[in-house]
Amino acid sequence: MSTALAVVGYTFRACLPAKRRLGLLVLAIVTVVFGALAQDSPSGRAAIGIVETPAVVVFALVLPIGALVVGDAVLGSEVRGGVFAFTWLSPARLSTILLGRWLAGTAMTCAALVPAVVLAAIVGGAPEVAASFAVATAAGAACYLAVFVAIGANFRRAPVASLVYVFLIERLLGAALSSIAQISPGWLAAGVLTGSIDDVPDDLVRNGVPQGAAAVARLAIITVIALALALRGLRRLRIAGAAD
Amino acid sequence: MSDPSLVDDATVEIDHVSVWFGPKVALSEVTCSFGPGVTGLLGPNGAGKTTLMRAIAGMLPPNQGHVRVEDLDPRTQREAHRVLALVPEDEAVPEALTARQFVRYTAALHGVTGREAPDAALATVGLTEVADRRLGGFSKGMRQRAKVAAALVGDPRVLVLDEPLNGADPVQRVALIDLFRRLAADGRTVIVSSHVLHEVERLAERVIVLAHGRIAAAGGHRAIRDAMSDRPRRVLVRAPQTRRLASALVSLDSVAGVSIAGEEVTVSTTSAREFARVIAVLARDLDVHLVEVRPLDDSLESLFRELVR
């Protein structure tokens, strides 16, 4: 078994305890419930209804929180708990460890949320946007995972730093400043979805945030930068115990 | 080599290493080396043992100085972890994994293919029968053994064990001590810290005593005790006429103080060697029958209590 596969396999088996899995399940159910609400869109178009309600909930709340739950579990939680030492104390390259954790985390987040958004689109009466909703969620999940893994590698209190990032920087500052929104995984993931729907009303498109494929490309760039920062954090990590 | 902190055939070299956490200095200018065989690392809590072990493993970068393991920097050269393994003191283990999955994972990280090596490592620490149980349900001693198995699976030439006997029952302790001695006999460098000092006496040929982040003493047990022979020590004297004996003892130059409890006199002496010479003469002169004369400090525990005072 290759090192990368071993890391991925370990992450699937060991990193997501039952409470966090339950949290993901709740978020998936919330997504589907909001999908049902999209049927009552005042626009009369189900696709627009999806962008108005479930998409907002998914990209502003469900996706970042779900990715935070998983992203912290795959690295930050292990570092704080001392378990990461068993992985660190090996000849495996740190980049391999990092990519393995990120890939597995992204897969776990997508496994929980992508079926939920597809179901939400179908329940909401707009099966034609299910694929783009799924792509937007997956791209956003990959980017968020990289961000939260980077936070886990660089901050001792990663959950607090991650919550500050989501609610203070992304939601609060991002709502006011388009420069923040332009590098926000949540806003960009929403841009991936809105870019795939024809004639989206202007009030549902964030000014300055790229749409469709351009948003995917920007998410990819942010993902690469976040992973580079995570690698830098792993190289500088001080794994200290309570004894000394 | 005259400095007892250093060995000729060093595989692990610590060169003027200092580590601090904010204002707290955990290690201060520590220079020592470790070679094949078992070396015991002793010191009270906060002495810097765990920090030194983590620095050897590369988990903590020294703020000053250098650590080399077989001429590799364990902090920056990942290849160092092919020859080095650490068993951390923390109880933390990946609780969702079974012991077998855990050891197979570390084997895969070390590029060890096949299932023979993980199974052999589990058998070595006596966990074969519970290998398919989750680590979360393991006792502290079983977790320690699982971590030792995970460390052994990569066949390391340098093994760093931070309190590896914690939580192990007496039978397991004997088995683990025997295992570490066998590993050392194979030419491996084994560094062990422990609070159970009589076990370190049985386990390690060489001892390094850490106190307040510095090396307080180094060498064999006997050499350290000899160096301490003129330091204050306590001796228990049991005799029927304790008050008469005690009043005579306090007049001796080598006696710093006495305390009486029933038929026992505890003597604090400034020179154990001198006291051993005069106590027999004194008893004969007083016509007191000495039932027992026993040093209370003849262990590493008392030794490092003395060293770190």
Interface residues (C-beta under 8 A of the other chain):
Chain A: M1 S2 T3 L5 A6 V7 G9 Y10 R13 A14 P17 G81 G82 V83 A85 F86 T87 W88 L89 S90 P91 A92 R93 L94 R238 I239 A240 G241 A242 A243 D244
Chain B: F21 A26 N45 G46 G48 K49 T50 T51 R54 A57 M59 L60 P61 R78 E79 A80 H81 R82 L84 A85 L86 P88 E89 D90 A92 V93 P94 E95 A96 L97 Q101 F102 Y105 T106 A108 L109 H110 G111 T113 K147 A150 G154
